[in-house]
Amino acid sequence: MIPDRRSTHCISVTTFDASGAFDEAAMRQHCERLCTAGIGAYLGGSAPGQGNTLSLRELARLFE
């Protein structure tokens, strides 16, 4: 169950695979864990979200 109101927020890391590419599946799983715990997240920032290392295409997928 997802709480109606989030009282905790975090700046989330961005997940990468062993080759250094954006790992969309791992990011989805990470976000689902945060959501289930009732934690709001800021995604794609430069620190610690590593958003500045993503291509525009990867950043668009992250925000989708």
C-alpha positions as CSV (number, residue, x, y, z in Angstrom):
1,M,0.0,0.0,0.0
2,I,1.3,3.4,-0.9
3,P,0.7,6.1,1.7
4,D,-1.4,9.1,0.7
5,R,1.2,11.6,1.9
6,R,4.9,11.3,1.7
7,S,6.7,12.7,4.8
8,T,10.2,11.6,3.7
9,H,12.0,12.6,0.6
10,C,15.5,11.8,-0.7
11,I,17.8,12.6,-3.6
12,S,18.1,9.3,-5.3
13,V,21.2,7.7,-6.9
14,T,20.9,6.6,-10.5
15,T,21.6,2.9,-11.3
16,F,24.2,1.8,-13.8
17,D,25.2,-1.6,-15.1
18,A,28.7,-3.2,-15.1
19,S,29.5,-1.4,-18.4
20,G,28.6,2.0,-17.0
21,A,25.3,2.3,-19.0
22,F,22.1,3.5,-17.3
23,D,20.4,0.4,-15.9
24,E,16.7,1.1,-16.4
25,A,15.4,-2.1,-14.9
26,A,17.5,-1.6,-11.7
27,M,16.3,2.0,-11.5
28,R,12.7,0.9,-11.8
29,Q,13.2,-1.6,-9.0
30,H,14.9,1.0,-6.8
31,C,12.0,3.5,-7.4
32,E,9.4,0.8,-6.6
33,R,11.2,0.2,-3.3
34,L,11.2,3.9,-2.4
35,C,7.5,4.2,-3.4
36,T,6.5,1.2,-1.4
37,A,8.3,2.6,1.6
38,G,6.4,5.9,1.2
39,I,9.6,7.9,0.3
40,G,9.4,10.6,-2.3
41,A,12.4,10.9,-4.6
42,Y,14.2,13.6,-6.6
43,L,15.6,11.9,-9.7
44,G,18.3,12.8,-12.2
45,G,20.1,15.5,-10.2
46,S,23.8,15.9,-10.5
47,A,24.7,14.9,-6.9
48,P,24.2,12.1,-5.9
49,G,21.9,11.3,-8.8
50,Q,24.6,11.4,-11.5
51,G,22.1,13.0,-13.9
52,N,24.9,15.0,-15.5
53,T,26.5,11.7,-16.7
54,L,23.4,10.6,-18.6
55,S,22.7,11.2,-22.3
56,L,19.6,13.2,-23.1
57,R,17.9,9.9,-24.2
58,E,18.8,8.2,-20.9
59,L,17.6,11.2,-18.9
60,A,14.3,11.2,-20.8
61,R,13.9,7.5,-20.0
62,L,14.6,8.2,-16.3
63,F,11.9,10.9,-16.2
64,E,9.4,8.7,-18.0
